[in-house]
Amino acid sequence: MEDRELVCVCCPRGCRIHVQMEDGKVLSVAGNSCPKGDAYARQECIRPMRILTTTVRAEGGIHRVCPVISASEIPLDLMKEAMDEVRTAKVTTPVKEGQVILKDLAGTGVALVASRSLERA
């Protein structure tokens, strides 16, 4: 049996959550003060998820890069593949905030979107 201790990031309380696992499965979750903590701990122990924030190259604008963010969380173990895709991506200005830059980031079905508008130079 494996014991893990996590600090929940779902709210400002920062509950210390204790998770018991066996054979890659969650047996019990304790220490959370809300259902979000339970869901977070289970997900974090089985397949951690993260929001990706980075930049892509921008052409034709006064800035050389455009800040981007994943529309939702992607699996942490696919972060390298996602960043490999991002490194090859380019946008041409003008770019609108919320514009989809990549439709299917690393095969996750999650879009990568611009988090800022960029004007043409």
TORKOL-4160 file (C-alpha; in steps of 0.2 Angstrom, whole numbers, padded with zeros to 4 digits, m for minus):
121
<pt num="1" X="0000" Y="0000" Z="0000"/>
<pt num="2" X="0006" Y="0018" Z="m0004"/>
<pt num="3" X="0002" Y="0033" Z="0006"/>
<pt num="4" X="0003" Y="0051" Z="m0002"/>
<pt num="5" X="0001" Y="0068" Z="0005"/>
<pt num="6" X="m0005" Y="0082" Z="m0006"/>
<pt num="7" X="m0009" Y="0100" Z="m0003"/>
<pt num="8" X="m0026" Y="0104" Z="m0012"/>
<pt num="9" X="m0025" Y="0119" Z="m0024"/>
<pt num="10" X="m0044" Y="0120" Z="m0027"/>
<pt num="11" X="m0047" Y="0134" Z="m0015"/>
<pt num="12" X="m0037" Y="0146" Z="m0003"/>
<pt num="13" X="m0039" Y="0133" Z="0012"/>
<pt num="14" X="m0025" Y="0122" Z="0005"/>
<pt num="15" X="m0031" Y="0107" Z="0014"/>
<pt num="16" X="m0018" Y="0093" Z="0018"/>
<pt num="17" X="m0025" Y="0078" Z="0009"/>
<pt num="18" X="m0020" Y="0060" Z="0013"/>
<pt num="19" X="m0022" Y="0047" Z="m0001"/>
<pt num="20" X="m0020" Y="0028" Z="0001"/>
<pt num="21" X="m0017" Y="0019" Z="m0015"/>
<pt num="22" X="m0014" Y="0001" Z="m0020"/>
<pt num="23" X="m0010" Y="m0006" Z="m0037"/>
<pt num="24" X="m0012" Y="0012" Z="m0045"/>
<pt num="25" X="m0030" Y="0014" Z="m0038"/>
<pt num="26" X="m0036" Y="0026" Z="m0025"/>
<pt num="27" X="m0042" Y="0017" Z="m0010"/>
<pt num="28" X="m0046" Y="0032" Z="0001"/>
<pt num="29" X="m0045" Y="0051" Z="0002"/>
<pt num="30" X="m0045" Y="0060" Z="0019"/>
<pt num="31" X="m0042" Y="0078" Z="0025"/>
<pt num="32" X="m0051" Y="0087" Z="0012"/>
<pt num="33" X="m0065" Y="0099" Z="0017"/>
<pt num="34" X="m0075" Y="0099" Z="0001"/>
<pt num="35" X="m0079" Y="0087" Z="m0013"/>
<pt num="36" X="m0067" Y="0097" Z="m0025"/>
<pt num="37" X="m0053" Y="0092" Z="m0014"/>
<pt num="38" X="m0058" Y="0073" Z="m0016"/>
<pt num="39" X="m0059" Y="0075" Z="m0035"/>
<pt num="40" X="m0042" Y="0084" Z="m0036"/>
<pt num="41" X="m0033" Y="0071" Z="m0025"/>
<pt num="42" X="m0040" Y="0057" Z="m0035"/>
<pt num="43" X="m0035" Y="0065" Z="m0052"/>
<pt num="44" X="m0018" Y="0071" Z="m0046"/>
<pt num="45" X="m0014" Y="0053" Z="m0040"/>
<pt num="46" X="m0020" Y="0044" Z="m0056"/>
<pt num="47" X="m0016" Y="0056" Z="m0070"/>
<pt num="48" X="m0011" Y="0074" Z="m0065"/>
<pt num="49" X="m0018" Y="0088" Z="m0076"/>
<pt num="50" X="m0011" Y="0105" Z="m0079"/>
<pt num="51" X="m0016" Y="0121" Z="m0089"/>
<pt num="52" X="m0002" Y="0126" Z="m0101"/>
<pt num="53" X="0003" Y="0144" Z="m0103"/>
<pt num="54" X="0017" Y="0149" Z="m0115"/>
<pt num="55" X="0020" Y="0159" Z="m0130"/>
<pt num="56" X="0020" Y="0156" Z="m0149"/>
<pt num="57" X="0030" Y="0165" Z="m0162"/>
<pt num="58" X="0021" Y="0180" Z="m0170"/>
<pt num="59" X="0024" Y="0188" Z="m0187"/>
<pt num="60" X="0020" Y="0205" Z="m0193"/>
<pt num="61" X="0017" Y="0213" Z="m0176"/>
<pt num="62" X="0027" Y="0224" Z="m0165"/>
<pt num="63" X="0029" Y="0209" Z="m0153"/>
<pt num="64" X="0039" Y="0194" Z="m0158"/>
<pt num="65" X="0028" Y="0182" Z="m0147"/>
<pt num="66" X="0010" Y="0180" Z="m0143"/>
<pt num="67" X="0005" Y="0173" Z="m0126"/>
<pt num="68" X="m0006" Y="0158" Z="m0126"/>
<pt num="69" X="m0015" Y="0146" Z="m0114"/>
<pt num="70" X="m0024" Y="0129" Z="m0115"/>
<pt num="71" X="m0043" Y="0131" Z="m0115"/>
<pt num="72" X="m0043" Y="0118" Z="m0101"/>
<pt num="73" X="m0031" Y="0106" Z="m0092"/>
<pt num="74" X="m0021" Y="0093" Z="m0102"/>
<pt num="75" X="m0012" Y="0078" Z="m0094"/>
<pt num="76" X="0005" Y="0082" Z="m0087"/>
<pt num="77" X="0013" Y="0067" Z="m0095"/>
<pt num="78" X="0008" Y="0075" Z="m0112"/>
<pt num="79" X="0016" Y="0092" Z="m0108"/>
<pt num="80" X="0032" Y="0088" Z="m0118"/>
<pt num="81" X="0022" Y="0083" Z="m0134"/>
<pt num="82" X="0012" Y="0099" Z="m0132"/>
<pt num="83" X="0027" Y="0110" Z="m0130"/>
<pt num="84" X="0035" Y="0102" Z="m0146"/>
<pt num="85" X="0019" Y="0107" Z="m0156"/>
<pt num="86" X="0019" Y="0124" Z="m0148"/>
<pt num="87" X="0038" Y="0127" Z="m0153"/>
<pt num="88" X="0033" Y="0124" Z="m0172"/>
<pt num="89" X="0017" Y="0135" Z="m0171"/>
<pt num="90" X="0017" Y="0153" Z="m0178"/>
<pt num="91" X="0003" Y="0166" Z="m0179"/>
<pt num="92" X="0002" Y="0181" Z="m0191"/>
<pt num="93" X="m0005" Y="0197" Z="m0184"/>
<pt num="94" X="m0018" Y="0203" Z="m0181"/>
<pt num="95" X="m0022" Y="0191" Z="m0167"/>
<pt num="96" X="m0038" Y="0192" Z="m0156"/>
<pt num="97" X="m0039" Y="0187" Z="m0138"/>
<pt num="98" X="m0047" Y="0170" Z="m0137"/>
<pt num="99" X="m0042" Y="0166" Z="m0155"/>
<pt num="100" X="m0038" Y="0147" Z="m0158"/>
<pt num="101" X="m0020" Y="0145" Z="m0162"/>
<pt num="102" X="m0020" Y="0125" Z="m0161"/>
<pt num="103" X="m0036" Y="0115" Z="m0162"/>
<pt num="104" X="m0030" Y="0099" Z="m0154"/>
<pt num="105" X="m0015" Y="0101" Z="m0143"/>
<pt num="106" X="m0005" Y="0085" Z="m0142"/>
<pt num="107" X="m0020" Y="0075" Z="m0147"/>
<pt num="108" X="m0030" Y="0080" Z="m0131"/>
<pt num="109" X="m0044" Y="0088" Z="m0140"/>
<pt num="110" X="m0040" Y="0104" Z="m0130"/>
<pt num="111" X="m0037" Y="0120" Z="m0140"/>
<pt num="112" X="m0023" Y="0132" Z="m0137"/>
<pt num="113" X="m0029" Y="0150" Z="m0138"/>
<pt num="114" X="m0022" Y="0167" Z="m0138"/>
<pt num="115" X="m0023" Y="0176" Z="m0121"/>
<pt num="116" X="m0019" Y="0193" Z="m0128"/>
<pt num="117" X="m0024" Y="0203" Z="m0144"/>
<pt num="118" X="m0009" Y="0208" Z="m0155"/>
<pt num="119" X="m0010" Y="0222" Z="m0168"/>
<pt num="120" X="m0001" Y="0222" Z="m0184"/>
<pt num="121" X="0015" Y="0233" Z="m0185"/>
